[in-house]
Amino acid sequence: MAQDTAVVDTGIDPQLKRLATALIVGGIAVILDTTIVSVGLHELGTSLHASVSTIQWISTAYLLAMFVTIPMTGWAQSRLGSKRLWIVALTTFVVGSTLCATAWSASSLIAFRAVQGLGGGILMPLMTTILMQAARGRNMGRLMATVSLPAALGPILGPVLGGLILSFLSWHWLFLINLPLGIVGLVLAVRLIPADEPGRRVPLDIVGLLLASPGMVGVIYGLSQVGEAGGFGHARVLVPLLAGLALLAGFVRWALVRGPHALIDLALFRHRALTMSTTLLFLTGVALYGAMLLLPLYWQQVRGEDALGAGLLLVPQGVGALASRTVAGRLTDAIGGRRVAVAGFTVLAVATVPFALSTEHTSTWWLLATLLVRGFGLGAVLIPLMTGAFLGLEREEVPHASIITRVAQQVGGSFGTAILAAILVGSVAGAATLHDLAGAFDVAFWWATGFTVIAAALSFLLPDRRGQQPG
C-alpha cells in the first residue's frame, strides 16, 4: 500500500515550488548567456576590431572560468551555507555581466567574461544540490523536470534571443539582458530560499583543487581548439588535452585515497545508478551541444538562412522540449527512469535521422516537424538521468553528485562539439557544390545519431522505479 501511495502522487510541496522558482530565475540567465553570446561573436569581433582567434576567447574564457569553480562548489557550500553561496555566486555573475556591457576592448571583455564564469560555475551544480536536498527523495522526477529546464532551453532559445538582439539593439545588450533576470533572481533568493547555516566545515582539499581544476580546464581548452585547428592532431589540441587528462588521472588517484575528504568524492561511483547516469549525461551533452553546433550551421550554410532565421527555425525543438518535460517527470516518478530514458533517446535518435538524409532541397516543413519530435525526446532524457544520479545518496553526498553530473554533461558537450566539428571540417573540405556541402552535414548528423543510439542502449542499465538494478 505504501508503494502504491508513492506512485499515485500527492503533488509537490508549495514551498518546494517557490524554491524551484527562485533557483530557475537566477539559473536560466547563466545558461542563456552562453548561447546568446555565441551567436554574437562575429558582431563582437567587428565592433571591437578583434580577429576571429581572439574573439573566440570570449566564449573560451567563460567556459574555462566555470571549470575553475565547479569543483569547489561542495566545499564552498559547507563554509557559507546554500543561501549565502547562491547569493554570492549570482551577484558575481550579475557584476560580471555589467562589466561585460561596459567593455572597451576584446581583452577587457575576455577578462570580464571570466568573472561571469566564476559565478556561473557555482550556480549550476548548486541549483541541483539545493533542490535535491530540500526534496529528500520526494517527487524527484517532477522536481528535476523543473530544475533542468534552463539546461534544456538555453541552447534552443539562446540563438533566437541573440539573433533578435543583434537585429534591433547593440551588442551591449547581449550582456545587459542578464541584469533584469539576475536582479529578480537575487530578490527571489533573499525571499524564497530558506536561511541555512553552514554544514560540517570541510577543509579545502588543496591538492585535489590543484589537480582537478587545471585538469578540467586543460581538457576543455584542448577540445575547444579542435574545430579551429582542423582536427585532434594539432599541438594546440593535444598538449592541453593530454596535460589535462594527466592531471585528472592524478586527481582520481588522490581522491580515491582521501575518500569523502576529497574535493569531489569519487567513491560515489560505487552507486551504479550514479555511474550509469553520469555516462549517459556525457552522451546527452554530445547529443545536445554537438547537434546544436550542426543545426544552426546547416540552416545557414546549406539552406541560406541568416543568424536570426536559423535561430527561429530551431524554435520547434524548444517547443517539443517544453511539451515533454512534465510528462517525463511524472512518468519517471511513476515507472522509473529506465523506460523513460530508453524511449527519450530512441525518439531523439529517430528524429535526427531525417537530417542525416537531407539535401539542400529537403522540405523545410518536414525538417521543422522533425525538430519538434526531436525536442520532445531531448526534453525527456535529461529528467530520468538527473533523477537517477541521486538515487540512494545521503544528504551530504548530494553536493558531490551535483558536481559530477554537471561536469559530465559539460565535458560531453565540449567533446560532442569538438568531434562533430572535426568530422564536419573534414567532410566539408572536399565539398565543391551545395549538394556536396549537404552531404558533408549528413555525415556529421549520422555520427550524432550514432552517439544517441549508444545512449539508448546504455539506458537499459538504469535502475527502475524501485531503485533496483537490471539483472
N, C-alpha and C positions, 0 to 999 in steps of 0.2 A: 504493500500500500504506500509506503514511504517513497518507493521508487516511482510509482505512478504519479504521486503528487508532484515529484520533481519534474516529471515530463510535462504534465499539464502546467503550465506556467502561471504564476500569480502576478506577473508583471515586475517591472524594475522599480526599485525604491525611488521615490521622487527626489530624495537627497542625492542619490547617485546620478540621476538625470541632470540635476543642477551642476554637480561637479563635472560631469562629462561636457556640459555646455561651456563652462569656463575654460576647460582644457582645450576644446576644439577651436574656440575663437582665437586663443593665443597660438595654438599649434599650426593652424592652417596657413597663417602668414609665412611660416618657415618653409613649408612645402611649396607653396605657390611661388615664393621668391625665386627658388632655383630655376623653375621652368620659365617664369616670366622674363628673367634676365637672359636666359639662353637665347630667347627669340630676338633680343635687342643687341646682341654682340656686334653685329655689323654696324648698326647705328651708333653704338658707343665708340667703336673704333674710328668711325668717320668724325664724330664730334670731338673726340679727344686726340685726334691726329696720331693714332697708335696703329702699329702693324697688327696683322692677324695673330702672329705668335705672341705678341704682348697682350692683346686684348683677351686671348683665351685664358690668361691668368685671373681674369675677373671671376670666372667660374671655378677654376682650379684652386685658387686661394681660399675661396669659401668652403669648398669640399674638404680641403686638407685641414683647415682650422676646425671643422666639425670633428674630424677624427682625432684631433688632439684632445678634445674634451669629452668625447663619448665614453672612453674607458674610465674617466674619473667620476662619472655620474653617481655611482653607488657610494663611493667614499664621500663625495660632497653632500649627498643626502643624509648620510649618517652624522655629519657635522652640523649642517644647517637646519635639517628638517625639510620635508617635502614642500611646504608652502613657501618658506623663505627662499629655497633654492629656485623654485619656479619663478618667483617674482624677480630674483636677481638675474636669472638667465633671460627672461623675457625683456627685462629692462635693457640688458646688454644688446639684445637683438634690435630693439627699437632705436637705441642710441646709434648702433652701427648703421641702421637704415637711414637715419637722419644725416649722419656723416657722409654716407654714400651719395645722397642727393646734393650735397654741397661740394663734392669732389671737383678739383680744378685740373686734374691731370689723370692719366691712366695709372700712374704709380700711386697717387693718393687714393684712387678708387679701389685698387687692389688691396691696399692696406686696410681700408675701411670695410671691405668685403670680408677680410679675415676677422675683424671684430664681430661682424654679423655671425660668422660661422662659429665662433666661440660660444655664443649664446645658443644658436640653433642646435649645436651638437649635444647640449644637455637637455634641451626641451623635448626632443622626440622620444628618447628612451624613458625620460622621467614621466611623460604623459602616460605611457603604458603602465609604469610602476605604480603611480598614484591610483589609477583606476582599478588595477588588478588587486592591489592591497585593500582598497575600500570595498571591492565586490566580495572578497572572501569566498570565492568559488561559486557564487550565485549568478545565474543568468549571464555566464561569461560569453556565450556566443553573441547575444544581442549587444552586450557592452562592447565587445571587440568590433562589432559592426559599426559602432559609434566612434570609437577611439581611432580606428584605422581609416576613417573617412578622409582626412586630409591626405594620407599617403596614396589613396586610390585616385582622388580627384585632382590632386596637384598637377601631375604630368599631363592631364587631359585639359583642364581649364586654364592652366598657366599660359600655354601658347595663344589661346584666344584672347585673354586679358592683355598679354604682351603685345599682340598684334593691334588690338584696339587702342592701347595707349600710344603706340608709335604712330598710329594713323591720325590721331587727333590731338595728342599732347607731346610735350618734350620728353626726352629720355629720363629726366629727373624723376618723373612720375613712376618709373619702373620701381623706384625705391620708396617714394613718398606714399604709395598705395599701402605700404606696410604700417604706416603710422596710425590710421584710424583703427585698424584691426588690432594692432599691438596695444594701443591705449585702452580700447574697450576690453581687451583681454586682461590687462592689468587691473582694471576696475572690477571685473568679474572675479578675478583671482582673489583679490582682497576680500570680497564679499562672500564668495561661494566656496572657496577651498577651505576646509576646516583647519584651524590652527593646530599645529602639532609640534611637539618637542623633538629635538634631535634624538635619534636612537642610540644604540650602543656605539660609543665613539671608537671607530675603527682607525687604527694608524694607517697612514698612507703608505702603500707598497711602492716605494720609490724605484726599486729595481724593476718591478713589473711595469711601472709607468714609463721608465726609460727604454724598455724593450717594446711594449705594446704600442704606444702612441707613434713613435717614429717608424715602427714596423708597418702599421696600418697606413701611415702617410706615404711610405715608400711604395707599397703595393698599389695604392690608389693613384699616386702620381704616375707610376710606370704604366698602368692601364690607361690613364688619361692621355698618354702620349702616343698610343698605338695608331690612332687614326691619322694624326699629323705626320708621324714618322713613316707611315705606309706599311706597317706590319710589326710583328713581335721581334724581329731580328735586329733591330736598330739598338745601338748602345744607349740611346736616350730612354728606351723602354726596359732593356734587360738589366742595366746597372741598378736603377732604383727598385725594380721589381724583385730581383734576386736578393738585394740587400734587405729589402723589407721582409721577404719570406724568411731570410736567415734570422732576423730579429724576432719575428713571430715564432719561429721554431724554438728560439731561446726562451721566449716568454712561456710557451707551452710547457717546456721542461721545468721552468721556475715555478709556474703556477701549480703544476701537479704536486710539487714538493710542499708548497705552502698551503694548499688546500683552501679552506674557507677564508684564510687570511690573505689570499692573493688579491690583486686588483680586480680580477674577474675570476670567479670560482669555476674553473673548467671541470671540476669533479661533477658538476651538474649534468654533464653529458652521460652520466650513468643512467639518467632518466631517458628511456628510449623515445618517449614522446617528444622531449625537447630536441633530441638528436635528429629525429626524422623531420620535425617541424622546421628546424634550422636549415637542414639540407634543402627542403622544399622552398623555404623563403629565399634561399640563394637562387634557386631556379626561377622563382617568381620574379625576383629582381631582374633576371635575364629576360624573362618574357615581357615584363612591363617596360623597363627602361630601354632595353635593347630594341624592342619593337617601336618604342616612342622615338628612337633615333631614325628608324626606317620610314615610318608613316609620313611625317611631315616632308621629308626629302622626296618620297615617292610622289606626293601631291604636287610638289614644286617642280621637280626636275623632269618627271615623266608626264604629268598632266598639266603643267604650265601655270599653276596657281601661285599667287604671291603669299607672303608670310601670314597675312590675316586670313586669306581664303583657305590656306592649309589648316590653320587653327580652327576655323569654323567647321571645316569638313570632319574634324575629329570630335565634334560635339556629340554625335550619336553614340560614340563609345562611352562618353561620360554619362549619358542618359541611361545606357544599359547598366553601367556600374551602379548608379543610384537605385535602379529598379530592383537589382538582385540582392542588395545588402541586407535589407530587413528579412527577406525570405531566408537567406543563407544563415543569418544569425539565429532565427527561430529553429531552423532545421538542425543546426549544429547543437543547440541545447536539447532538442528532442531526440535525434537519432545519432548524434555524434559526428565528429568531423571527417571520418574516413570517407563515407559515401558522398558527402558534400564536396570534399576536395577532389575526389576522383571525377565526379560529374563536372565540377567547375573547370578543371584542367582539360577534360575531354572537349567541352564546349569551346574553350579557348583555342585548343589545337585545331579543331574542325573549322573554326571561324577565321583562322589565319591562312588556311589553305587557299581560299579564293585569291588572296593577294599573291601567293606563290604561283598561281596560274594566270595572273592578269597580264594584259598587254596594254599598250598605250590607248587602245580603243575599248577596253572593258567598260561596261555601263557604270557610270558614277552612282546611279541609284542602287545598283546591285552591291557595290562596294560599301555604300553607306548603310545598307541593311545588314551587311556582314559585320560592319563595325559595331552596330547596335548589339548584335548577338555576341560579338567578341567582348564588349564591355560587360555584358551580363555574366559571362564566365569569369572575367577578370575581377569583377566586384565580389564574386562568390568565393574565390580561392583564398583570399587573404584571411578571412574570418576563421575558418577551421584551423588554419595553420597557426595563427597567433593564439587562438584559444588553446590548442593542443600543447603549445610550448609551455604553458603554465600549469598543466595538469599535474597534481601530486606534489607541488612545490610548497615549501614553508614560506611564511611571510618574509623572512629575512633573505630568502633565496630569490625572491621576485626581482629586485633591482639587478642582480647579475644576469638573470634570464632576459630581462628587458634589453640590456646592453648587447648580449649575444645575438638576439633576434634582430636588433637594429643593424648591427654590423653585418650580419649575414645578408640581409636584404640590400643594404647599400653596396657591399662588395659585389654581390651578384649583379646589381645594376651596372656597376662600373665594368665588371667582366663582360656582361652582355653587350654593353655599348662598345667596348674595345673589340671583342671578337667579331661582332656583326659589322663594325666599321671597317675592320681589316678585310673581311670577306667582301664587303661592298666595294672597297677601293680596288681590290684585286680583280673583281669581276668587271667593274666599270672601265678598267684600264684598256680592255680590248673592245669596248663598245664604240662602233663607228656611226651607228644610226640610232634614232629614237627607239626603234624596235629592239636593238641590241641593249640599250640602256634599260628598257623594261625587263629584259631577260636577266640582266645583272641584278636587279632588285628581286626578281623571282628566286634566284639562288639564295640571297640573304634571307628572304622570308621562309624558304624551306628549312634553313638552319634554325630559325626562330621556332618553327613548327616542331622540329626535332627535339629541341630543349623542352618544349611543353609536353610532348608525348612522354619523354623520360620522367617528367614530374608527375604525370598522370599515373604511370606505372608505380612509382615510388609511393604514391599516396595510399596504396593498399596496405602499407606498413604502419599507417597512423592508427592510434587507438580508436575504439568505438565509443559510444556514449557512456559506457560504464567505466571507461578508462582502461579496458582490457586491451592487451596487445594481441595482434593477429597470431595465429598459431603457426 
